[in-house]
Amino acid sequence: MNHDLQVLFGRRLAELRKQKGWSQEQLALESGIARSYLGGVERGQRNIALLNICKLAKTLGVPVGELFTYINKSLPPM
């Protein structure tokens, strides 16, 4: 299940980045997070830290919760 969450988060991050017309490299430069790390996050291979989630949301100009919209829609209620 954790891997599924990572994949969903990564897809949403990539979607928001592309909506801005940014490459991974540009998001990395703007956020101060390594491009290779961002690539791993977008592929669902990395378990991103809360501080980095907040950095990315701020850089993308979206509320933190916007990064989790796929997760809310895709997972069954607990």
Buried (B, 14 or more C-beta within 10 A) or exposed (E): EEEEBBBBBBBBBBEBBEEBEBEBEBBBEBBEBEBEBBBBBBEBEBEBEEEBBEBBBEBBEBEEEEBBBBBEEEEEEE
